[in-house]
Amino acid sequence: MAFLLNGLGGVLEPLQRDLHVSRGDVAFYPSLFAAGLVVVGVGGGALVGRIGRTAALRLAMAGMMLGGLLLATPNRVATLLGALLLGLGGAVLVQLGPALLAALHPQAPTAAVGEANALASTASVIAPLAVAAALVSGLGWRIGYLGPALLALALLTVPAWRLAMPEAPILVTDSGNAPSAPLLGPWFDVLVAVSVEFCFIFWAPSALIDWDHASIGQAPALASLFLVGMATARGLAAPITRRLGERRVLILACTGVAAAGFALFWAAPNIVLAAAGLLVAGLGCALLYPTTVSRVVAVWPHAPDRAAARAALASGLAIGVAPFVLARLSEVTGLRNAYLIVPALLLVLAARGVLSKTSTAV
């Protein structure tokens, strides 16, 4: 899931050229991927409760494999359906992962989930590099993006079909899908934080091509520095949060570093400085999501699972809407001007941090 989601930014430019469509048209692909997250965020709990974890895992893997095959076709309608199936299957895996790891490793659930997230962060960095290597070598983006993911899913198919996962009842006690009033502010913070992150992930390669004349192979490789910054800072999350102490201070520090990185990326006179800006921006953005999502869970201590589901819904909306809006704006104002929505979003997040009534520890 992490490989496919974070590698998507590296294939949008070559996909646009293959299909002979505009940037705004290929912006539908991340939106469809995100639509799967939204759908599962709203109804995934009920689905897993009805068919069980084992069947849901098999269904998710089958959906991702079929989605990848459809995305590799030259037919635009088929590729759109493929992006949607990838999102739906990936979203179910995201929902199942923590619960399954905790059930399979009851003596060390935190360590199990932590190791899975570390692996996901590594995959996030590898994905655009694999795409870049495939493009530079002339193999095409499909080999670099879909080849490793579909091969991994194929190798795991037999174990997934033979292994029975530990099941647990899913209790659905909340009939509403919209965040309640106490949750709305923190929920909005998650929406903004994830929007910033994926504006970089999806469109930084295109920006490097447009602004700095990077080749179609160089762009995803250099853009992966944003993900390197993210992975590095998340690996240092414990000492960083201990050092800064309060959530408000952490938000301000993160948005400040992210804004500085964006400024260097946006105004850099050459590609080296632009790539350095992406690295700095990744360092700043890394802890925005963990910090905001933990606040969502803290607001509903009586129902942390339901709160986490609401946060997942915010993530899906952010991934689907913000990069799409940026792409559409770029067709009117140009990509450089459209990218100014990123510092605007960071300013909103910083202002909310300053005006927050609480400054709890992180």
C-alpha positions, 0 to 999 in steps of 0.5 A: 500500500505504501509503495503504490500510494507514494509511487503514484506521484512518480507515474503521473507525468509519464501516464499523462503522456501515454494517455495524451491528456492534461495534468488536470485529467491525470489528477483524477488518479490520486483522487480515485485512489483516495476515494477508496480510502474514504469508502472504506473509512466510512463502511469498512468496519461493517464489511469486515464485521460481516465477512471476517478478517480473513475474507477481507484480507483476501478480497483486498489483495485480489482487488489490488492485483486486479487494479494494478493490471487494469492500470497497466492497460492503454485504455483510459477507462480501465486505468481509472477503474484500476486506480479505484480498485487499488485504493479500495484494496489498499484501504482495507489493508490499512484498516486490517493491518494494526488489528491483525498485528495486535492479534498475532503478536499480543505480547508486543503489539506496539513493536509489531505495528512499529516494525510494519510502519518502518517497512512502509516508510522504506517502501515509500522511499523505494517506490519513486526510485524504482519508477525512476530506474525503470524510466531511465533504463527504458523499461517504462513506468509500469515495470518500476511501479506495478512490477514489484507490487504485483509480484509481492502480492502474487507471492503472498497469495498462497499464504494469504489463502491458506492462513486463517487470521484471528477473527474479532467481532466488529461493533458498529455503534455510531450511525453517523459519518460526520465528525461531532463538534468536539472532534471537528477542529482536530479532524480539520487539522488532520485534513490540512496536514495530509493535504500538504503532504500529498501535494508534495508527494503527487506533484513534486516530480512534475514541478521539478520537470516544469521549473528545473528542467529535470528529465522524466527519469530524474524527477521521481528520483529527486522528488523521493528526497521529500519521502527520505526527509519524512522517513528520517524525521519519523524515525526520530519521532521519540526524541523530537517529541520529548525535546519539544514537549508540547503539541503546540510547540511541535506544530509550530516547529514542524510548519516552520521547517516545512515552510522553509523547505517549501520556499527553497523548493519553490524559489530555487535557482537550480535543481540541486537546491530545489531537491534540498528544499524537498528534503527539508520540507519532508523533515518538517511535514513528517510529524504533522500527521502523527501529531494531529491524528493523536489529537483526534484520538485524544478527543474521543478517549471513550472510543479511540477506534471510532476516532481513528476511523474519522481520521482515516476519512479526513486522510482520504478526503485530503489525498483526493481533494488537495492534489486535484485542486492543485492540478486544476489550478495549475491549468489556469495559473501555472504550476508554480502559482498553484503550488502556493496553496501549500504555504497557505495550508501550512499557515492555517495549521500554524494559526490553529496551533497558536490559537489552540486552547490546549497545549498538551504534551505529545 
